[in-house]
Amino acid sequence: MKLLEPIVAWHQDISKIRRDIHAHPELAFEEFRTADVVAAKLEEWGIEIHRGLGGTGVVGIIRGNQPGDRAVGLRADMDALPMQEANTFEHASKNEGKMHACGHDGHTAMLLAAAQYLSQHRDFAGTVYVIFQPAEEGGGGAKRMIDDGLFTRFPMEAVFGMHNWPGMKPGQFGLTPGPIMASSNEFSIVIKGKGTHAGMPHLGIDPVMAAVQMAQSLQTIVTRNRNPLDAAVLSITQIHAGSADNVVPNHAELRGTVRTFTLDVLDLIERRMEEIARHTCAAMDCEVEFNFQRNYPPTINHPGEAEFCADVLRDIVGDANVNANVQPTMGAEDFAFMLQELPGCYVWIGNGTGEHRDSGHGLGPCMLHNGSYDFNDDLLPLGGTYWVQLALKRLAKP
């Protein structure tokens, strides 16, 4: 493993920053303290900063001392999740009901390590933008930063992202050209019937039976309308209806999520869902309100950038530790918005299975969005090295 010695030497200091951020988690668009920590460190290292994009976002500008006008962007997310931490070790969350259960504290620290190195080793041509983004966890902070002028105020030729991945061994990386994470979408279907006594159902219009029929029919979209080779998930996760055993209610509601790797499949599913909802209710004499909300598009790596990132990683950790055709996941990531604007690639860095956790960790697994999770600080020099080598080699590439 070829790590940059200065970053290795800073390991303890960067770990302290990471653990401080972990102990003070902030939710989407509330990352004021975290942004202050990031901005203070960047300024301490002589890096020009800009604040306010996406509300609490921070952009650092690191210019090389060689002539050149090319630029590349490196992105880390900063927000935490609205959940209670089960860990009791020293750096556990001090903010009730908030937790860094997805490792964004580690992502921020890895990019800070790279920023410190680049600020002290500017013998390169061009500019590196370090992008600290708010509100990845459902807030669409990436899109907010773009809408606020991220890529117009700071023009760059490509942008790159990285996320820790529990279950993958430390020292290993995963990536793939094309889709690596799915689109994230929500739906609600409100069925309006006519309440009546359950012993006299003929006097009303039963929305519960319409909901049951609809729930079954919606699954035929995935099994009969979608090409079996195109991955998709349609999950009904909530059904709400009624309040008494002897009453046919006025309303029933279905809620859930749809995940796809392509927008064409998403278009198909949304269209068929609305058709089935409306025609099922028409057949059963009910009215319907159909709502479909598109949250994050699929995260689609650009093939050339994916190949380039894989080569950079092989130089650091060796070919055996780089899975350049990793199986995608149906999880979602708002870095997808950035990849819609610019070429780039999103990679996973192995976080292990939890052996790194300090005593006092919770009894649950070290998995993302779990109360017993903690980021693996052993990754900090490796992630920082990857960011530096990626930026320098990209700027030097013809």
C-alpha positions in Angstrom: 0.0 0.0 0.0 1.6 3.3 -1.1 0.5 6.0 1.3 1.7 9.6 1.3 4.0 9.9 4.3 2.8 13.4 5.4 -0.8 12.2 5.6 0.2 9.1 7.5 2.1 11.4 10.0 -1.1 13.5 10.4 -3.2 10.4 11.1 -3.8 11.2 14.8 -4.7 14.8 14.2 -7.1 14.0 11.4 -8.6 11.2 13.6 -9.3 13.8 16.3 -11.1 16.0 13.8 -13.2 13.1 12.6 -14.1 12.1 16.2 -15.0 15.7 17.1 -17.3 15.9 14.1 -18.8 12.5 15.1 -19.5 13.7 18.6 -21.3 16.8 17.3 -23.6 15.5 14.5 -25.8 17.9 12.6 -28.7 17.2 10.3 -29.3 18.3 6.7 -28.8 22.1 6.2 -28.0 22.4 9.9 -24.2 21.7 9.5 -23.2 25.1 10.9 -20.6 23.8 13.4 -19.3 21.2 11.0 -18.9 23.9 8.3 -17.1 26.1 10.8 -14.7 23.3 11.6 -14.0 22.7 8.0 -13.6 26.3 7.1 -11.3 27.0 10.0 -9.0 24.1 9.0 -8.9 25.2 5.4 -8.0 28.7 6.3 -5.4 27.5 8.8 -3.7 25.7 5.9 -3.8 28.8 3.7 -6.7 27.7 1.5 -9.1 30.2 0.0 -12.7 29.3 1.0 -16.2 30.2 -0.2 -19.2 29.5 2.0 -22.9 29.4 1.7 -23.5 27.3 -1.4 -26.4 25.0 -0.6 -26.8 26.9 2.7 -24.0 25.4 4.7 -21.6 24.2 2.0 -17.9 25.0 1.9 -15.7 25.1 -1.1 -11.9 25.3 -0.8 -9.8 26.4 -3.7 -6.2 25.0 -3.9 -4.2 26.4 -6.8 -1.0 24.8 -8.0 2.1 27.0 -8.5 2.6 25.7 -12.1 0.9 27.4 -15.1 -2.4 25.7 -16.1 -6.1 26.5 -16.0 -7.5 23.0 -15.7 -9.6 22.1 -12.5 -11.0 19.1 -10.8 -13.5 18.7 -7.9 -13.4 16.4 -4.9 -16.6 16.1 -2.9 -17.4 14.9 0.7 -20.7 15.1 2.5 -21.1 16.5 6.0 -24.6 15.7 7.4 -25.7 13.2 9.9 -28.9 11.1 10.4 -31.9 11.7 12.7 -31.4 8.6 14.8 -30.1 7.7 18.3 -26.6 6.4 18.7 -26.2 3.1 20.5 -22.5 3.6 21.1 -21.2 4.9 24.5 -17.5 5.3 23.6 -15.9 8.7 24.3 -16.7 10.2 20.8 -20.3 9.1 20.7 -22.9 11.6 19.7 -23.6 14.4 22.2 -26.6 15.5 20.3 -29.8 13.6 21.3 -31.4 11.9 18.3 -28.6 12.7 15.9 -25.8 10.4 14.7 -23.1 10.1 12.1 -24.3 6.6 11.2 -23.3 6.8 7.5 -19.6 7.9 7.9 -19.9 11.4 6.6 -17.7 12.5 9.5 -15.0 10.2 8.0 -15.6 11.5 4.4 -15.1 15.0 5.6 -11.9 14.1 7.5 -10.4 12.2 4.5 -11.0 15.2 2.2 -9.5 17.5 4.9 -6.4 15.3 5.0 -6.1 15.7 1.2 -6.6 19.4 1.3 -3.9 19.8 3.9 -1.4 17.9 1.8 -2.3 19.7 -1.4 -2.0 23.1 0.3 1.6 22.2 1.3 2.6 20.6 -2.0 1.4 22.9 -4.7 3.9 21.8 -7.4 1.1 21.0 -9.8 -0.7 22.8 -12.6 -4.3 23.8 -12.3 -6.8 23.9 -9.4 -8.3 21.4 -7.0 -11.7 22.3 -5.6 -12.5 20.5 -2.3 -16.3 20.5 -2.0 -17.9 19.9 1.5 -21.5 19.3 0.8 -24.5 19.5 3.1 -27.7 17.5 3.2 -26.9 14.2 1.4 -29.3 12.3 3.6 -32.5 13.1 1.8 -32.1 16.9 1.5 -30.6 17.0 -2.0 -27.7 19.2 -0.9 -25.7 18.4 -4.1 -28.5 19.8 -6.2 -28.8 22.9 -3.9 -25.1 23.6 -4.4 -25.4 23.2 -8.1 -28.4 25.5 -8.2 -26.4 28.0 -6.2 -23.7 28.0 -8.9 -21.2 25.4 -7.9 -20.1 24.5 -11.4 -20.4 28.0 -12.8 -18.6 29.8 -10.1 -16.0 27.1 -9.8 -15.6 25.6 -13.3 -14.1 22.2 -13.3 -13.7 19.4 -15.9 -14.7 16.5 -13.7 -15.9 15.8 -10.2 -15.4 12.7 -8.0 -17.0 11.2 -4.9 -16.2 8.5 -2.3 -18.2 6.6 0.3 -17.1 4.1 3.0 -18.6 0.6 2.5 -19.1 -1.7 5.5 -18.5 -5.4 4.7 -15.7 -4.6 2.3 -12.3 -5.1 3.8 -10.2 -2.1 4.7 -7.7 -1.5 2.0 -10.1 -2.5 -0.7 -12.1 -0.4 -3.1 -15.2 -1.0 -5.3 -16.4 0.9 -8.4 -18.0 0.2 -11.7 -18.7 2.0 -14.9 -22.3 2.9 -15.4 -24.9 2.8 -12.6 -23.4 2.1 -9.1 -26.4 3.3 -7.0 -30.1 3.6 -7.8 -32.6 6.4 -8.1 -34.6 7.1 -5.0 -38.3 7.8 -5.3 -41.4 7.9 -3.1 -45.0 7.4 -3.8 -48.3 7.8 -2.0 -51.7 6.6 -3.3 -54.8 7.8 -1.4 -57.9 5.9 -2.2 -61.2 7.6 -1.4 -64.3 5.4 -0.7 -67.4 5.8 1.3 -67.5 4.7 4.9 -70.2 2.5 6.2 -71.0 -0.2 8.8 -68.9 -3.3 8.2 -72.0 -5.4 8.5 -73.6 -3.5 5.6 -70.8 -3.1 3.1 -73.3 -2.7 0.2 -74.2 0.8 1.5 -70.7 2.1 1.1 -67.6 2.0 -1.2 -64.8 0.0 0.3 -61.3 1.6 -0.2 -59.6 -1.3 1.6 -60.5 -3.8 -1.0 -59.3 -1.4 -3.7 -56.0 -1.0 -1.8 -55.6 -4.8 -1.6 -56.3 -5.2 -5.3 -54.0 -2.3 -6.2 -51.1 -3.6 -4.0 -51.2 -6.9 -5.9 -51.5 -5.3 -9.3 -48.6 -2.9 -8.8 -46.2 -5.7 -8.5 -47.0 -6.8 -12.1 -45.2 -3.7 -13.3 -41.9 -5.2 -12.2 -42.8 -8.8 -13.3 -44.6 -8.1 -16.5 -43.9 -4.6 -17.9 -40.3 -4.2 -17.1 -37.5 -5.9 -19.1 -36.2 -8.6 -16.7 -32.6 -7.5 -17.5 -33.3 -3.9 -16.1 -33.0 -3.8 -12.3 -35.9 -2.2 -10.5 -37.6 -2.4 -7.1 -41.1 -1.4 -6.2 -41.8 -1.7 -2.5 -45.1 -0.9 -0.8 -43.9 -0.2 2.7 -47.0 1.2 4.3 -50.8 0.6 4.1 -53.0 2.7 6.3 -56.8 2.3 6.6 -59.5 2.2 9.2 -59.8 2.6 13.0 -62.4 0.1 14.1 -63.2 -3.5 13.4 -66.8 -2.9 12.4 -66.3 0.2 10.2 -65.5 0.4 6.5 -63.3 3.5 6.4 -63.6 6.4 4.1 -59.9 6.3 3.0 -57.0 3.9 2.5 -53.4 4.9 1.6 -50.5 3.0 0.1 -46.9 4.4 0.5 -43.6 3.1 -0.6 -40.4 3.5 -2.7 -39.3 2.8 -6.3 -35.6 2.3 -7.1 -34.1 2.0 -10.7 -30.8 2.3 -12.4 -32.1 4.1 -15.5 -34.6 7.0 -16.0 -36.3 5.1 -18.8 -37.3 2.3 -16.4 -38.3 4.9 -13.9 -40.6 6.6 -16.5 -42.2 3.3 -17.3 -42.9 2.4 -13.6 -44.3 5.8 -12.7 -46.6 5.8 -15.8 -47.9 2.3 -15.2 -48.4 2.9 -11.5 -50.6 5.9 -12.2 -52.6 3.9 -14.8 -53.1 1.0 -12.5 -54.1 3.2 -9.6 -56.6 5.2 -11.6 -58.2 2.3 -13.4 -58.4 0.0 -10.3 -60.2 2.8 -8.4 -62.5 3.4 -11.4 -63.4 -0.3 -11.5 -64.2 -0.3 -7.8 -66.1 3.0 -7.8 -63.4 4.9 -5.7 -61.6 8.1 -6.3 -57.8 8.3 -6.1 -55.0 10.8 -5.5 -51.7 9.6 -7.0 -48.4 11.3 -5.9 -45.0 10.3 -7.2 -41.9 12.1 -5.9 -38.5 11.8 -7.6 -35.8 12.4 -5.0 -32.4 11.3 -6.4 -31.6 10.1 -9.9 -29.4 7.0 -10.3 -25.7 7.5 -9.6 -24.1 6.7 -13.0 -20.3 6.6 -13.3 -18.8 7.8 -16.5 -16.8 4.9 -18.1 -13.6 6.9 -18.8 -13.5 8.4 -15.3 -14.2 5.0 -13.8 -11.3 3.4 -15.6 -9.1 6.3 -14.6 -10.0 6.0 -10.9 -9.5 2.2 -11.0 -5.9 2.8 -12.4 -5.2 5.4 -9.6 -6.4 2.9 -7.0 -4.4 0.1 -8.4 -1.2 2.2 -8.1 -2.0 2.7 -4.4 -3.4 -0.7 -3.2 -2.7 -3.1 -6.0 -4.9 -4.8 -8.6 -6.2 -7.5 -6.2 -7.7 -4.8 -3.9 -9.7 -3.0 -6.6 -13.0 -4.4 -7.7 -13.6 -2.4 -10.9 -16.9 -4.2 -11.6 -18.5 -4.2 -8.2 -22.2 -5.1 -7.9 -24.3 -1.9 -7.7 -26.7 -1.3 -4.8 -30.3 -0.1 -4.7 -29.3 2.5 -2.2 -29.2 6.1 -3.4 -26.8 9.0 -3.3 -27.3 12.6 -4.3 -23.8 12.8 -5.8 -25.9 11.6 -8.8 -26.8 15.2 -9.4 -23.2 16.2 -9.9 -22.6 13.3 -12.2 -25.5 14.5 -14.4 -23.6 17.8 -14.8 -20.0 16.7 -15.2 -17.9 13.6 -16.0 -16.8 11.8 -12.8 -16.8 8.6 -10.8 -18.1 7.5 -7.3 -16.1 4.8 -5.5 -16.5 2.8 -2.3 -13.7 2.4 0.2 -13.9 -0.7 2.5 -14.8 0.1 6.1 -14.5 -3.5 7.5 -17.0 -5.3 9.6 -16.6 -3.5 12.9 -13.5 -4.8 14.6 -12.0 -1.3 14.6 -14.7 0.0 17.0 -13.6 1.2 20.4 -14.9 -0.5 23.5 -18.3 0.9 24.3 -19.8 0.3 20.9 -23.4 -0.9 20.6 -24.4 -4.5 20.2 -25.6 -4.0 16.6 -23.6 -4.5 13.4 -21.2 -1.9 12.0 -23.5 -1.2 9.1 -24.6 2.1 7.5 -27.6 3.7 9.2 -27.2 1.4 12.3 -27.0 2.8 15.8 -23.8 0.8 16.5 -21.9 2.0 13.4 -18.6 3.9 13.5 -16.2 5.0 10.8 -12.9 3.2 10.6 -10.2 5.8 11.3 -7.6 3.5 9.7 -9.0 4.6 6.4 -8.1 8.2 6.8 -4.5 8.1 5.4 -5.7 5.8 2.6 -8.7 7.9 1.6 -6.6 11.1 1.8 -3.9 9.6 -0.4 -6.5 8.5 -3.0 -7.9 12.0 -3.2 -4.5 13.6 -3.7 -3.3 11.1 -6.3 -6.6 11.2 -8.1 -6.4 15.0 -8.3 -2.8 15.3 -9.3 -2.9 12.5 -11.9 -6.1 13.9 -13.4 -4.6 17.4 -13.8 -1.5 15.9 -15.3 -3.4 13.7 -17.7 -3.2 14.8 -21.4 
